[in-house]
């Protein structure tokens, strides 16, 4: 079964291709030159649905979309749905991390989690989309460490492993991450509900 994936983020696409293997085929919406819709909702679930419906409508294919981000307990869930643009309209990882570390100065409670909400739909008007999520718990580090991954990975510290997400080998990250957990759930749901 072929899906359009409602993202043009190259790092995310690579990670997802590693996660799904040969289970089904995904093609980035970039292949159609699709401009992402404005994400106007206040929740990850609603934003993922906006993106999935847009991609499905413009391609005529079933669609998968995710909305993911970092939620920090001491900041009441921020940066949340604005994780990619936390420091402004441009998606620049270094600026986002710098702003978050600045806002965490003097705060002892460093608990945080990554969340990935995934939506799969057969068509834009699908009344029963598949919706799943995955979470990955950790803490906000005091400074960036590591060169792997993208986004906030260099400041997302995993206490049980003693390193940041950016210090993990890609294969290990892809077994542990919020996106990995969400995709495991999505694959199970698609296998049970969709036929090729």
N, C-alpha and C positions, 0 to 999 in steps of 0.2 A: 504494500500500500504506500502511496506517495502523499506526502504532506508538504505544504509550503510552511516554512518556519518564519514567523513574523518578527524577524530581527535581521539587522545588517552588521551586527557586532561580530567581527571575525574571531575574537577570542572565545566568545560564547558558542559560536557555530562549531569551532574545533572541539571544544569540550563536549558538546552534545553529540557530535559524530562519534567520539570515543565512547560515550556512554551507551548509545543505542546499537552500535555495531551494525549487524545486518538485519535487525528486527524489522525495520521499515525504512523507507527512503525519505530524507528531508532535503529540501532545496531552499536556500535563503531567499527571502523576498527581494533581495538585491538583484537576483537574476531577472526580475521583471521591472526593475527600476522603481519599485514602490517606495513612495515617501511615507515614513511612519506617521500615523495619525497623532494628533495631540492627545496626551494622556491626562485627561481632565478629572479623573476619579481620585478619591482619597484612600482607596484600598488597592492592594496588589491584585486581588481577584478581579475587580472591575476593570482595572487597566489592562490586564491580560486579555480579558474578553473583548475590549475595544480593539486591541491589536489583532486578535485572531479573526474577528469578523471583517475587519478591513482587508486583511491579506486574503481571506477566502473569497470575499466579494470581487477583488481585483484580479484574481487568478482563476477562479472557478474550481479550485482544489479544496480538499479538506485542509484545515490549518491547525497548527500548534503555535501557541504563544506563551511566553513566560513574562512574568513581572517579578523582579527580584530586587533585594536590597538588604541593607544593614540596619538593624534596629538596636539602639543603645538604651539600656534600662534607665540610666541616670538622666538621659535627655528625653524621657517620655516617648521613646520609640523613634526619635530622629536618628539619622537622616531619613529613614523610612522610604516612602515612595519617591522621594526626591534624592535618593542616594547618588544617582549618576550626575545630577546637577547641583549638588549640595553647595558648591562654591561659586555657582553661576551657571549661565546657560550652556557653556561649553563643557563637554564631558572630558575633563582633564583630571586623571587619577591623582596626580601629585597635589593639586590644589585642594581636591576634596579631602584627602588624608590630612593635609596641613590644617585645614579649617576644623576638622573633627578633633585633631590632637589639641589644637588651641582651645576649643570649647570644653575639652576634658581636663584642662589644667586644674590641679587642686582637687579633683574628684577621685575619691577612693573606690567607689563602686564602679568597676570597669566592665561589668557583665553586659554581653551583647549576643545577638544571634543574627546569622544570615537567614533569610527566608526566600524560597523560590516557590511561586504559585504558577502552576501550569494549567493551561486550558487546551482541550482538543475539541474541534467541531467538525462535523461532516460538511456543513454548508453555512453561509452567513446567517441564515434564519434558524439554525439548529436550536430547537427548544430545550434540549437536554444535553448541554455540553458536559464533557468529562472535566472535572476540576479536582486537582490534587495539590498537595504542598509538601515541601521538605524543609526542615530547619537544621541548622548547624550551630551549636552553642560554643561560645568562647568568651574572650575578654578583649578589650582594647589595649594594645601594647603601649608602652611609653614612647617608642620610636619605631620607625619602619625597619624591617629586617627581611631579607630574602629577595630573590629576583624572579621567582616563578609566578604564574597566575597573573591576575589583573585586578583592577578595582582596589578594594580595601584589603586585599590579601596580605600585604606587608605589615599591616597593623592589627590583624586579627590573630590573637594569640590563643593557642590550643594548649591549655594547662596540662592535660593528660599526656601530651606528646612533647611538651617543652619547646615548642617552636611556633612560628607563625605559619599561616596557610601558604605564604609565599616561599617558605623554606621546605615545603613538602615536594616530593617528586610528583609529577603530574598524575601518574597512574594511581598513587596513593590518595591524592586529593580527590580524584574522580571516583574513588570508592567511599569517601567520607562526606563529601560536601552536601550542602543543601540541595544543589541542583541534581547531584547523583541520587539522593533520597527521593526527590520529586520524580525524576525520570523512572526510577524503579517502580514507583507507584503508578505512573502513567502507562508504562509498558504493560503492566499487569492488567490495567483497566482496558487498554486498547485490545489486548489479546482476548479479553473476555467479552467485549461488546462490539468491536468492529471486525468485519471480515474483509479480506483482500479481494 
